[in-house]
Amino acid sequence: MELIFVTCASLLAGFVDSIVGGGGLILVPALFAAFPTTHPATLFGINKGASICGTAVATAQYAKRVDMRWSALLPAALVGFVGSLAGAWLVTEISPQFLRKVLPVVLLGVLIYTLAKKELGRHHAPRFTGRAETLAACCIGLLLGFYDGFFGPGTGSFFVFLFVRWLGYDFLNASASAKLLNVATNLAALLLFAYKGHVWWHFVLTMAVANVLGSLLGTHMALKHGAAFVRVVFIIVVSTLIMKTGYDAFIR
């Protein structure tokens, strides 16, 4: 029964995550509900193992239809991988709990800014080229890679926002770029969890298939409906993240 429950959650998480990130908002609570006595690191390992498959497939699907700026994104993905490893190592040394109260406030700022700037992310007009774009993308990769390894919630949405706001991408191109970097940061965390023995591979395999199916559906809808659709989903996901992280930080 638990496997069926978390597999369905993985399907929905793959759908949401492929569009704008935030799949962990669905899958991680489902894992904690299904296995309340299991070590959190094991549940995070299962989440990473399932979600990285859907994210990788979404990246491949976007790459067929979106003009990916590989010269900037591949170095950024590598830097993000290193940043995620550093963050994952640091979380074994100090607690990330001080971020719990900061996160909903930061997300609220992202939401207000996005709503206020109605044209934000509607048009694809990259602000940088060449080395400048690579450097900017690497800064995003390092910052959010470290955050993903150290804490994690909302990483995909932060990737999308920074690609839109700082690099000038529209929401569709930002989501496609975010997927590539998220694969790298998730892979770093997954390798660490696997090394520590915190991955239940028999659960991951089934959940990964469901996550990929959800990812294919979500990617299809994003490519079909374009940046405006992704922007709406982004607003919905960030709003939900604010409520969830705010509840965890100030009420529970």
Residue pairs with C-beta under 8 A, 6 or more apart in sequence:
2 34
2 35
3 203
3 206
5 30
5 33
5 34
6 27
6 30
6 31
6 34
6 46
6 203
6 207
7 206
7 207
7 210
8 210
9 26
9 27
9 30
9 31
10 27
10 50
10 51
10 54
10 207
10 208
10 210
10 211
10 214
11 210
11 211
11 213
11 214
12 26
12 214
13 23
13 24
13 25
13 26
13 27
13 30
13 50
13 51
13 54
13 211
13 214
14 23
14 51
14 54
14 210
14 211
14 212
14 213
14 214
14 215
14 218
15 214
15 215
15 217
15 218
16 22
16 23
16 25
16 26
16 214
16 218
16 233
16 237
17 23
17 24
17 51
17 54
17 55
17 58
17 156
17 211
17 214
17 215
17 218
18 54
18 55
18 57
18 58
18 61
18 179
18 214
18 215
18 216
18 217
18 218
18 219
18 222
19 175
19 218
19 219
19 221
19 222
19 229
19 230
19 233
20 156
20 157
20 160
20 171
20 175
20 230
20 233
20 234
20 237
21 154
21 155
21 156
21 157
21 158
21 159
21 160
21 175
21 178
21 182
21 237
22 154
22 156
22 157
22 237
22 238
22 240
22 241
23 51
23 54
23 156
23 211
24 47
24 51
24 152
24 153
24 155
25 153
25 237
25 240
25 241
25 244
27 47
27 50
27 51
28 43
28 44
28 47
29 244
31 38
31 43
31 46
31 47
32 40
32 43
35 42
35 43
39 198
41 193
41 196
41 198
42 193
42 198
42 199
42 200
44 152
44 189
44 193
44 198
45 190
45 193
45 194
45 196
45 198
45 199
45 200
46 199
46 200
46 203
46 204
46 207
48 186
48 189
48 190
48 193
48 199
49 190
49 193
49 194
49 199
49 201
49 204
49 207
49 208
50 203
50 204
50 207
50 208
50 210
50 211
51 186
51 211
52 183
52 186
52 187
52 190
53 208
53 209
53 211
53 212
53 215
54 208
54 211
54 212
54 214
54 215
55 179
55 182
55 183
55 186
55 215
56 183
57 212
57 215
57 216
57 219
58 179
58 215
58 216
58 218
58 219
59 176
59 179
59 180
59 183
61 215
61 216
61 219
61 220
61 223
62 68
62 175
62 176
62 179
62 219
62 222
62 223
63 176
65 223
66 172
66 173
66 176
66 223
67 173
68 176
68 177
68 180
69 126
69 133
69 137
69 177
71 130
71 133
71 134
72 133
72 134
72 136
72 137
72 138
73 137
73 177
73 180
73 181
74 180
75 134
75 137
75 138
75 141
76 134
76 137
76 138
76 140
76 141
76 181
77 141
77 180
77 181
77 183
77 184
78 141
78 184
79 138
79 141
79 142
79 145
80 141
80 142
80 144
80 145
80 148
80 181
80 184
80 185
80 188
81 145
81 184
81 185
81 187
81 188
82 142
82 145
82 188
83 141
83 142
83 143
83 144
83 145
83 146
83 148
83 149
83 185
84 145
84 146
84 148
84 149
84 184
84 185
84 186
84 188
84 189
85 149
85 188
85 191
85 192
86 145
86 146
86 149
87 145
87 146
87 147
87 148
87 149
87 150
87 151
88 149
88 150
88 188
88 189
88 192
89 149
89 192
90 146
90 149
90 150
91 149
91 150
91 151
96 150
96 151
99 150
99 151
100 245
100 248
100 249
101 249
101 250
103 151
103 153
103 154
103 245
103 249
104 241
104 242
104 245
104 246
104 249
104 250
107 154
107 157
107 238
107 241
107 242
107 245
108 242
110 157
110 158
110 161
110 238
111 235
111 238
111 239
111 242
113 120
113 165
114 120
114 121
114 161
114 231
114 234
114 235
114 238
115 235
120 164
120 165
120 231
121 164
121 169
121 170
121 171
121 174
121 227
121 230
121 231
121 234
122 170
122 171
122 227
122 228
122 231
123 170
123 227
124 168
124 169
124 170
124 172
124 173
124 227
125 168
125 170
126 133
126 167
126 168
126 169
127 166
127 167
127 168
128 136
128 167
128 168
133 167
136 166
136 167
137 167
137 177
140 159
140 162
140 163
140 166
140 167
140 181
141 181
141 184
144 155
144 158
144 159
144 162
144 181
144 185
145 181
145 184
145 185
145 188
147 155
147 158
148 155
148 182
148 185
148 186
148 189
149 185
149 188
149 189
149 192
153 241
153 245
154 238
154 241
154 245
155 182
155 185
156 178
156 182
157 234
157 237
157 238
157 241
159 174
159 177
159 178
159 181
159 182
160 171
160 174
160 175
160 178
160 230
160 234
161 174
161 234
163 169
163 173
163 174
163 177
163 178
164 170
164 171
164 174
167 174
169 177
170 227
171 227
171 228
171 230
171 231
171 234
172 222
172 223
172 226
172 227
172 230
173 227
174 230
175 222
175 230
190 199
193 199
221 229
222 229
222 230
222 233
